[in-house]
Amino acid sequence: MTPSAHWPVADQLTTPRLALEPLRTEHAPEAFPVFDDARLHTWTGGEPSSLEELQVRYARQAAGRSPDGSQGWLNWMLRRSADGLLVGTVQATLYRTEDGGLEASLAWVIGVEHQGKGYAREGAVAMAAWLRAREVSALAACIHPEHAASAGVARALGLTASDALVDGETRWSTSGR
């Protein structure tokens, strides 16, 4: 894979309740209080990022690809349409298959105060539909075995749990591998 490889670029998307905005560095100050909660790391480990760390990460991710060009990065901020409040994020890391096709590893995070309202599912379903329209052939996500809410999102995307564990998380995919 050459660094000049072309990757899809995130578009603005909408759902009945959400606007999915392509990630920009400028989202960091607004996103910081939403994600500055240790409870968001219950299933994934780690700890909340500082505002400065979030700004650096968003600047890197907004580039749309890894520095070596081997991965495409698509990130959307989820904003409630009714009041414009930022509630979470969805993301896809794209990989090229040996035959030149595309596969995506998916993730989603919803601020604790906004969980349980279907935002992760709604945003992830919109993202998956967008990816499929761009001929992404396989979708996958790694989810902690006890994280029932994320497993529900994975099922809504048509993913199936496999026996494979990646860093203690179950690999879900459209292929079941």
N, C-alpha and C positions, 0 to 999 in steps of 0.2 A: 504494500500500500504506500503510495507516495504522499508526501505532505500536501500536494496540490489536489488531492481527491475532493470531488464535489459531494457535499452532503445536502439533504433537504434543509431549508430554512424555515423556522417556525413562523406560522401565520397567526394572525388574530383569529380566535375561534369564539363562538358563542353557543350556549346551551339555554334551555328555558330559564335557568336561574343564575348562570355564571357567564362572565367574560373571561376568557383565557388569553392573557396578554403575554407575548414573548418576553422573556426575562431581559431586563436591562439593569445595569449597575445601579441606576437611580432608584430601583425598587428597595434597596437595602434598608434605608432608614424607616420606611413604612413596614417592611417585613420583620425587622429586628424584634419589635415587641410581640409579634405573633409567634415567632419561633424561639424566643428567649424563655424557654420553659423546659426544665429537666425532665418532666413527664413525657415529652416527645421522644426521649431517648430510652424509654423503658424497654422497647423491643429491639432497638438497633445498637444500643451502647453509645458511648461518647457523651458529650455534654454540649450545651448550647454554645454557639459561636458568639464572639464579641461583634459589635457593629463593624469594626474595622476588618475582622476576619470575613464577615459576610460580604462586605464590599469587595474585597479581594476575590473571594470565591465567585461572586456574581460577575465580576469583570472577566474572569477566566472562562466561566460557563457561557457567557453571552457571546463569546467568540464563535460558538457553534461547532467547534471541533477540538479534539485534543491537540496539544502542541505539535505532536508528530504526524497528525492527520489520520491516524489509524482508527479513530472513533468520531462519529458525529454526535453532537450534544444538542438536544432539544429540551428547553425548559420553558414552562408557562407558569405565570402567577395566576391564581384563581381569585377572581374578584366577584362579589355578589352584585348582580345587576340592580337589585332593588335599591341599594344604598351605597354602592361603590366600595364596600369594605373588603379589604384583602383577607382571605380566609385560609389560603394554603397554596400548594404548588404541586404540579405533576411534571414528570420528566421522563425522557427516553434517551438512552445511550445506544447509538446505532453502530452496528458492526457489518462488515461485508463478509458474505459467505465465500467459499472457495469458487463458486460459479458466478460471483459478482452480484448476487442478490443482497438484500438487506434483512437483518434481524435486529430486534430492539429489546433491550433490558429496561423495564419500566419501574418507576417508583412514584410514590405520592406521600405528601405530608399535609395534614390539616391541623391548624392551630387547635389546642385543647378546647378552648371555649366554643369552637365551631364544629367539633366532632359529633357524630351521631345524627347528622342532618342529611346525609347522602351526598355531600359535596365531593368527597374522594371518588365515589362511584361515578357521579355525573361528569366530573372533570376527566377521569381516567377513560371513561367510555368515549368521550369526545376526542381525546388524544389518540386512542386506539383506532377509531374510525378514520381520523386524519392520516395516521400511519398506514393503515391498510389501503387507503386511496392512493398512496404513494408506493404501493407494491412492496411494503415491508412484509416479508414472507412468514416470519415467526415472531411471536411476542413471548417474553418471559419476565418473571419477577421472583425475587428471593424474599421469603416472608418467614418470620419467626413462627415455629409450629404452634404456639399458643395465641397468636394474634388473630383472633376470630374476625375482627372487622376488616383487616386487610385481606384475609382469605375470602371474605365475601366479595370484596372488590375484584379480586382475581377471578373468581367464578363468574362475575358479571361480564368480565372481559373474554370469557370463553377459555380461560386457562385451567389446566388440570394439575393437581399436585403430583410430583414424582417422588421416588424414594431417595433422590439425590439430596444431599445436604451440602450447602455452601456456607462455610463459616457459621455452622449451627442453624442455618435457615433452610427451609424447604424450598426447592426450586419448583416453581409453577411455570408451565409453558403451554403453548398451543399444540406442541408436539408430544407433550407428556414425558420428554427426555429429562 
